[in-house]
Amino acid sequence: MAAGRHDSESRKSRESESHIDDEDIEEEEEEQPSFSDPEDFFDDVTDEDLLHDILKKKPKPSDSVDSVIIVDCIPKVGKDRLEKLKNVIKKIFSKFGAVVNAFYPLDEEGTTKGYMFLEFSSPQNAHEAVKMTNGYKLDKTHIFKVNHFSDFEKYVNIPEEWTPPEPKEYEDLGNLRNWLMNKECYDQFSVIYGEGEKTAIFLNTPEPTKVEERARWTETYVRWSPQGTYLATFHQKGIALWGGPGFTRIMKFGHQGVQLIDFSPCERYLVTFSPLQDSHDDPQAIIIWDILSGVKKRGFHCESRSTWPIFKWNHNGDFFARIGEDAISIYETPTAGGMVKTIEADGVAKTVRACGVVKTVGAGDVAKTVGAGGVAKTVGACGVAKTIGAGGVVETNGIGGVMETIRACGVIESIGARGVGKKIVAGSVFDVFGVCGAVDISGAGGIAKATKANGLTKSAEGGRLAKKAGAGGEAEKAGVDCVAKTTWAGGMAKSVEHSATVSGSFLLAMSHVRFELICTSQRPVCFKLIFTSQRHVHHLWWEISLGINVWVASKDFTSSSFGLKDKKSLKITAVRDFTWSPTDNILAYWVPEQSNTPARVTLVEIPSRKELCVRNLFNVADCRMHWQKSGDHLCVKVDRYKAKKVESKDQVKYSGIYYNFELFRIREKQIPVDKVEEKEQVLAFAWEPVGNKFAYIHGEAPRISVTFYKIHPNGGKVELFKTLEKKAANHLFWSPNGQFIVLAGLRSMNGVLEFVDTQDMTIMNQTEHFMATDVEWDPTGRYVVSAVSWWGHKVDNGYWLWNFQGVPQHRQPLEKFCQLQWRPRPPSLLDESKVKEIRKNFKTWAQRFEMEDSTRKQTASKDLMDKRRMLMEAFREYRSRKEREFAEQKQIRLDLRLGVDTDELHNQEDNFTEETIEFLVKVEEKIVEE
């Protein structure tokens, strides 16, 4: 009983303690504050602020669809070849991103259905794959048609009625040659410094003025186009072109890992090179781009190591060529075919076409075209011809709505402002738009009679071509009597019905066109047009009854093929090197010796491939070809062996080297060749750009000489002009206008510079820019720059500016300076007669310029004095302010230094310690006689 009572008491005690604990917990819970938000609280923190990184990876509803593409027109193969097809497809598309899934629909027999689905890891990769592989040619019978899966619904729900697309608004890029409008004709130059971090454009004023500066504008270096219109910058993903008044971006070209570029001389095309791994089926190592449209024209492989540029352009950009195994491959651009000149009977217009750019000069006025009855008096003014050049959109309006050309998706790429040719004959007989081969012929009277009554082509077939065109201004259906019933598919004509005689207007565009136009005073204008579709060749004759003298012309247009000229290479066994004439379509190449065949240098005229001159050479070790800038002469520097020894049938030994200069006189009959022999080693050679002299450096240090020769014209001899001995030079730099030359000893020769006037061989100045790595003349030949690049030498970086006499004008040290390039100038618009007139009256102009220079110097001197005065006043004000602050803080200094006035310590003699330092000046030894 006692035990039971004890248990009962302990149980009651525990219950009592438990009750007390519960009460304590309740009291504690009542005392805790409330963490709930009040009813009127507004939370302005969003999930994006708190979970930005996580929400960024949140899947989107469109991700699963936009990452999928449809590839049509793939081969239909069975199960035995399916795995091979998958490997080929994977190889093509995997370079655009990770392929997550691939699905090949099969029929009942297990054969692919000719299309497939690919899913990429991101919509961006899918978009790039569609962009780059749509139209990819797998083989002769399979050309891929690639689309986004999300586009399926869009293409299914195409409305039955076609709505003409809105023309893209023309983007005015400004005057791309605005720098030429400078009143003082100051040139511009680009500078890269700060280890490549900063790029700046300067104006060559007496004190160079900064025009533009940007950080990280380029990743490696910059380059100007041949005529200075564009500035090219290099990036990992491609090239960007800049220009205009504010150096806005004109165009960009995507080429991953691009390292080298080259422009065509006419600035129409850009060649880029990337060393990244290339695809056999889709060449990407070398790409040729159209600068105006940004379109890739053609890609090439780079099979072996070559010297850049791999492709060499002719003088106007009509042809480009590369050397191959036993061949030179010559390609033609859409603007190839030679120069076309048009002269009308009454001299109203002259047209000269070069590289797709046509300049039209009317009688007494520039770019003036007069139509019959004054219908179209002036092209490009007062809204007469409104041109929108981007994306092939063209809209042309004549006065009173005479003519309107509706956009045609490639019918005409661009007109007028974008540099495409337009030729107008007296009476507006016909217009030729050259880039795509589009042809527009206006009937008698020049008012586009073969249109409807209001003078407009009202309807178009699929946005491709004007379909209805009546004759005599009447609205007739296109048919046999109208020469305008054409159905288009992808820009190619399927069928044409034509008649023998029509007076009217016709517009045509396709990928390959050949046309012939003949007109004399005895017969009417006859126009023959031959164009090719995929399987047929169509012939169209057009006759217009007009009795005027016009011209006879024949021309081929190949809009985008960039194919081999005449579809075959120039076969040359063991060809070693070639080069183009800078002014003519002449190609020079050389071939080394082979068994019993001597080496030879050959000049070939392009496109006829006619051999103009052949020069046989013996015991040749190497050749280097140098064209004069004006194209009058070609020098072939030949390295020859002095002795040849045949030890056995298959073994030949050579010993010693001497040098010959083979000089070709290109302008003279049968191209005679002169020879100059040099026994010493030749280090450098250079032609005078404008003139008939050349110079070369020969010998070995310290006995290096520079020799000048002069070629007398019209069969005259090659005369030794002057030899300058014991010169520290390894480079020659002629002025662009000739006469003046800089003998430079760069890099290892410590930057020795010598300025020479070759008219009387006067040495104007001898100076030095220590460790100079570069020398470059400005386009006018008035100034020259010497520079120490950080890429070649790590200290004393900067550039010095000299005039042509060697007088220093400006010295600019720049930390980690890398590169300086002058902006080129386009050829002068003045003809030879104007240039002669200016030279004749040069003294009159010189007096005027001297007065302007004197005024400018006085103004500059006054400005400089004012600037110095302002700087001195600012310094004095700054010094007085700091002296007052120093005096006001004296008590603070005394308190911190326990009352010791440290300001006067330097004046107390007790604080000076005298120390004697002895130096050993010299040691003399004297022998004292014992």
Secondary structure, DSSP 8 states (H G I E B T S, - for coil): -HHHHHHHHHHHHHHHHHHHHHHHHHHHHHHS---S--TT------HHHHSHHHHHT---TTHHHHTEEEEES-----HHHHHHHHHHHHHHHGGGS-EEEEE--B-TTS-B-SEEEEEESSHHHHHHHHHHHTT-BSSSS-B-EEEETTHHHHHHT--SS--------------TTGGGG-TT---EEEEEETTTTEEEEEE-SSS-EEEEEEETS-SS-EEE-TTSS-EEEEETTEEEEEETTTTEEEEEEE-TT--EEEE-TTSSEEEEE--S---SSS--SEEEEETTT--EEEEE---S---S-SSEE-TTSSEEEEEETTEEEEEE-TT-S---EEE-TT--EEEEEETTEEEEEETTEETB---GGGSS-BTTSTTSS----GGG------TTS-------SSS-S--GGG---B---TTS-EEEETTTTEEEE--TTSS--SS-TTS----EETTTEE----STT----SSTTTT-EEEEETTEEEEEE--S---S-EEE--SEEEEEEE--SSS-EEEEEEEE-SS-EEEEEEEE-------EEEEEEESS---BGGGS-EE-TT--EEEE-SSSSEEEEEE--BTTB-EEEEEEETTTTEEEEEEEESSEEEEEEEE-TTSSEEEEEEEEEEEEEE-SSS-EEEEEEEEEEEEEETTSTT--EEEEEE-S-EEEEEE-SSSSEEEEEEEETTEEEEEEEEE-STT--EEEEEEE-S---SEEEE-TTSSEEEEEE-GGGTTEEEEEETTTTEEEEEEE-TT--EEEE-TTSSEEEEEE-TTT-SSS-EEEEEETTS-EEEEEE-TT--EEEE------S--HHHHHHHHHTHHHHHHHHHHHHHHHHHHHHHHHHHHHHHHHHHHHHHHHHHHHHHHHTHHHHHHHTTT--GGGGGG-GGG-------------------
